[in-house]
Amino acid sequence: MRKKGELVSFRQDIKIVDCTLRDGGLVNNFFFTDEFVKDLYKANLKSGIDYMEFGYKADSDLFDRDKFGKWKFCNDDDIRAIIGDNDDGLKISVMADVGRTNFKRDITDKANSPIDMIRVATYIHTIPAALEMVEYCNKKGYETTINIMAISKSNDSDLDDALEIIGQSCVDTIYIVDSYGSIYPEQMRRLADKYIECAEKYNKKIGIHAHNNQQLAFANTIETLTMGVSYLDSTINGMGRGAGNCSTELLLGFLKNPKYHLTPILTFLEEHINKLKDEGIVWGYDIPYMLTGRMNQHPRDAIQFISDKRTDYSSFFHYLYDKDNL
Amino acid sequence: MRKKGELVSFRQDIKIVDCTLRDGGLVNNFFFTDEFVKDLYKANLKSGIDYMEFGYKADSDLFDRDKFGKWKFCNDDDIRAIIGDNDDGLKISVMADVGRTNFKRDITDKANSPIDMIRVATYIHTIPAALEMVEYCNKKGYETTINIMAISKSNDSDLDDALEIIGQSCVDTIYIVDSYGSIYPEQMRRLADKYIECAEKYNKKIGIHAHNNQQLAFANTIETLTMGVSYLDSTINGMGRGAGNCSTELLLGFLKNPKYHLTPILTFLEEHINKLKDEGIVWGYDIPYMLTGRMNQHPRDAIQFISDKRTDYSSFFHYLYDKDNL
């Protein structure tokens, strides 16, 4: 098994990407208060987090601005209103979905933007469109990533071909994404091995974005980082769609670089996360998400099940099973 | 890395030990209704679980019978009242703590008992006393295990010595126990390697009992089972002290032996676990447990913190830190 670094040492190449607003925004349609966002920014800055993802660069022709908070669209001016001049060491990222972003209109020169990194989320069959976006953003001066989603549904040879094409592009970082929270550590290590091989060949970095359907988001993140994956997505308390993500507090507890500090995240948890939960915002491990994860399915049925306040888990399990098999 | 079996196959040597009553009893002082216990027994039986642990064989001279439910003491007659003659393939276990069990009085011949297996929980420094209990129970006709607790606080050479002594005893199974939920998968694999080496030398089996302080109970369980650990402790919905345990529903989702069935466990979850939670019984991952896990400390301070309804996580973190370092 590949190994980079030791449990008692740290690696300079590790970067934590806070996705609380972006993946958490999928839980509350991005309706975060400015106070929440400002305090999150300060907490990330103080705790040594490397990137903070504000949300999506979604196309306002496709999504109604009244139905979503502003971080679905991430206008440069909205980001600037929170962070000022972005000159303090915490980099800013946004996510741009293939087919849902008017990138030629909404992504301008890096020189005029508070954003540092654009992360392009794609399925395997839309990689040519993703690469067009990456080339565009790269020319505009941004760091770029490609996040290949739903790979647990792809076959090995398609993924090999995809990595080969992406490797030859100008992208900086390629992400392993466990969209359905269905991947076990043993499988995740095999994937990391494949991605790192591509990274070594083409001088790229590898990232991981894990979901917690089977309580494996943190485990999968630290297992692949130990092999050489260096961009680590996390959210505070794992806030994110469905079962959520790798928790920032767990990740900071594991990492040994003295630049990272847990206390600002704990303070943010006290002041903001419990309040969100008290307001009825729900995420995290639950039986329906475990079932979609185990069945390697999109969590949408589980989200609906929970939103309907149903608890007939066994009939839900058989519904998911029949859906795939009948 | 050791490897026994493949992800798509199954191993006959795997045994699931349901600890819902025993570790879950630490949450509610063993006050389970008979209906709960009977339905749990039926659910375990139908789902193919191999052992059901009813609780502790605690010494009633040391613990007040009025302050605990009956599964703190596990009289043979109380077990028999639930399960009848114990002739249906689901084996019964109880836990006996060194120093808290009057084993010569309370553990009788296997021929007269519904119990199949006695699990002796010990610290490293009480292993001679544990071995005395194991020899006694073995002679009475029971299967036995030794569960060495708090090994994350032991040094390697003490653990090596302990395994050597235990290996030479008549015990059937030796358990890796992550008492504080502090052990990462990489460390857990090293431990499993050490225990399995002892097992191969002395013809023993190895088990794992994990805690979920850092959301690693399931990951640590499947990582070590993949290496050859075969006795797997789990509880329904992870019910157990503090952050709880490896969840039975996750484990059944992972295992491929067609004798295991998830549906009876899901039905039990619907009918009983949500009700317990509605009644205010609390367990599972939470920030204070994460902190004691990360600091490699007993969860008692975290349990108190949560019971006091405190949320000042950062001051709690500094309290734990100072406790170990000042």
Interface residues (C-beta under 8 A of the other chain):
Chain A: M1 L7 Y184 P185 E186 Q187 N212 Q214 Q215 L216 A217 F218 A219 N220 I222 E223 T226 N237 S247 E249 L250 G253 F254 L262 T263 L266 T267 L269 E270 N274 Y285 I287 M290 R294 T311 D312 Y313 S314 F317 H318
Chain B: M1 L7 Y184 P185 E186 Q187 N212 Q214 Q215 L216 A217 F218 A219 N220 I222 E223 T226 N237 S247 E249 L250 G253 F254 L262 T263 L266 T267 L269 E270 N274 Y285 I287 M290 R294 T311 D312 Y313 S314 F317 H318
